[in-house]
Amino acid sequence: MAILTQVRDPRVQNVTVTAVEMDPDMRSATVHVSVMGSPAKEELALKGLANSAGFLQAQVAERIETRYTPRLKFKLDNGVKRSIEIARMLSEVLPPPSPAAVAPSQTPVSDAGTPSTVEEPVSPVGPVGLPVGSKDMEKPEERA
């Protein structure tokens, strides 16, 4: 949260913390971050985070009770960008879905070619798990 709301360095933009690895002695931590943008923006954001490390360490020290405040190191995590790139490649290689496979969010089509209606089952339970027609469902002014 401190990176998002309190770091005022203009280089630190579009940064998401993806993971934090603590050393066994709890004296240092590696903060994995994902930065949306070009490689140049990634490098700028890492430099801005490195310059803000002292401030961020002070913020951590206020929130945790340990003998030592961990020294923060920032490392770029390209996992999100890599997964987007892999999804793009797969969409280029794989064939499009067949029209016979209907996704659950699509409206089924009847034999006549018109959208058919799917009726939702009627539940015998009212709001807050009360049976329909229960006296507890009366309006408060009706009980008085």
Legacy VTK file of the C-alpha trace (Angstrom):
# vtk DataFile Version 3.0
C-alpha trace
ASCII
DATASET POLYDATA
POINTS 144 float
0.000 0.000 0.000
2.863 2.385 0.759
4.198 2.017 -2.791
0.776 2.777 -4.200
-0.250 5.647 -1.942
2.794 7.225 -0.302
5.761 7.022 -2.680
5.900 10.379 -4.468
8.664 9.501 -6.942
7.257 10.148 -10.450
9.233 7.188 -11.804
7.220 4.759 -9.674
4.064 4.267 -11.739
2.000 1.217 -12.706
3.821 -0.948 -10.148
2.245 -4.081 -8.681
3.881 -6.135 -5.939
3.591 -9.783 -6.988
5.575 -11.505 -4.220
7.900 -10.887 -1.284
10.652 -13.313 -0.297
12.136 -12.993 3.171
15.606 -14.263 3.976
15.659 -16.875 6.760
17.289 -14.421 9.177
14.577 -11.806 8.354
17.234 -9.134 7.733
16.453 -8.634 4.069
13.539 -9.106 1.721
13.283 -9.293 -2.044
10.175 -7.563 -3.344
9.093 -8.857 -6.755
7.275 -6.201 -8.764
5.519 -6.119 -12.098
5.592 -2.866 -14.055
3.213 -2.244 -16.929
4.867 -0.391 -19.757
7.981 -0.465 -21.880
11.314 -1.887 -20.688
12.531 1.703 -20.220
9.610 2.403 -17.846
10.391 -0.823 -15.984
13.987 0.265 -15.407
12.892 3.748 -14.304
10.402 2.260 -11.855
13.064 -0.070 -10.396
15.445 2.870 -9.919
12.662 4.892 -8.281
11.849 2.001 -5.948
15.523 1.582 -5.072
15.701 5.293 -4.185
12.526 4.957 -2.098
13.751 1.835 -0.273
14.683 3.724 2.909
11.253 5.349 3.128
9.523 2.019 2.467
11.675 0.280 5.093
10.568 2.911 7.630
6.933 2.226 6.681
7.477 -1.501 7.189
9.182 -0.856 10.550
6.092 1.028 11.769
3.797 -1.871 10.919
5.732 -4.930 12.095
7.416 -5.762 15.361
10.753 -7.451 14.720
14.243 -7.059 16.068
15.538 -5.982 12.652
13.811 -4.099 9.897
14.388 -6.000 6.667
16.384 -4.273 3.936
14.298 -4.151 0.799
15.607 -5.178 -2.610
13.410 -4.873 -5.666
13.383 -7.375 -8.505
11.404 -7.244 -11.737
8.811 -10.018 -12.152
7.930 -10.587 -15.796
5.467 -13.401 -15.059
2.359 -11.340 -15.876
3.764 -10.063 -19.178
5.008 -13.537 -20.057
1.567 -15.075 -19.453
-0.103 -12.421 -21.635
2.404 -13.127 -24.409
1.847 -16.899 -24.156
-1.940 -16.418 -24.319
-1.499 -14.265 -27.443
0.694 -16.916 -29.087
-1.766 -19.683 -28.241
-4.666 -17.726 -29.710
-2.699 -17.412 -32.977
-1.814 -21.120 -33.108
-4.960 -22.814 -31.821
-8.041 -23.089 -34.043
-11.033 -20.931 -33.146
-13.712 -22.626 -31.009
-16.270 -24.625 -32.972
-19.798 -23.213 -33.240
-21.179 -26.429 -31.677
-19.500 -25.608 -28.383
-21.745 -23.101 -26.631
-20.211 -21.155 -23.787
-22.306 -20.969 -20.601
-22.668 -17.205 -20.951
-24.183 -17.478 -24.451
-27.900 -17.914 -25.103
-28.720 -21.386 -26.469
-30.410 -21.493 -29.862
-33.433 -23.711 -30.527
-33.882 -25.893 -33.630
-35.851 -23.086 -35.274
-32.799 -20.799 -35.100
-34.293 -18.441 -32.529
-32.846 -17.949 -29.060
-34.553 -20.250 -26.597
-35.418 -19.137 -23.122
-33.861 -20.884 -20.182
-36.049 -20.699 -17.116
-34.340 -20.440 -13.774
-35.638 -22.877 -11.159
-37.813 -21.224 -8.542
-36.368 -21.546 -5.072
-38.733 -22.196 -2.154
-36.393 -20.149 0.033
-36.826 -16.401 0.412
-34.310 -13.743 1.445
-31.821 -14.648 4.165
-32.676 -18.341 3.880
-36.227 -17.960 5.200
-38.944 -20.116 3.641
-41.279 -18.230 1.317
-44.412 -17.152 3.198
-42.669 -17.122 6.576
-43.931 -14.648 9.165
-40.349 -13.417 9.614
-40.516 -11.957 6.113
-43.231 -9.469 7.130
-42.327 -5.825 6.990
-41.284 -4.321 10.357
-44.253 -1.943 10.407
-46.667 -4.899 10.019
-45.289 -6.573 13.174
-45.873 -3.565 15.438
LINES 1 145
144 0 1 2 3 4 5 6 7 8 9 10 11 12 13 14 15 16 17 18 19 20 21 22 23 24 25 26 27 28 29 30 31 32 33 34 35 36 37 38 39 40 41 42 43 44 45 46 47 48 49 50 51 52 53 54 55 56 57 58 59 60 61 62 63 64 65 66 67 68 69 70 71 72 73 74 75 76 77 78 79 80 81 82 83 84 85 86 87 88 89 90 91 92 93 94 95 96 97 98 99 100 101 102 103 104 105 106 107 108 109 110 111 112 113 114 115 116 117 118 119 120 121 122 123 124 125 126 127 128 129 130 131 132 133 134 135 136 137 138 139 140 141 142 143
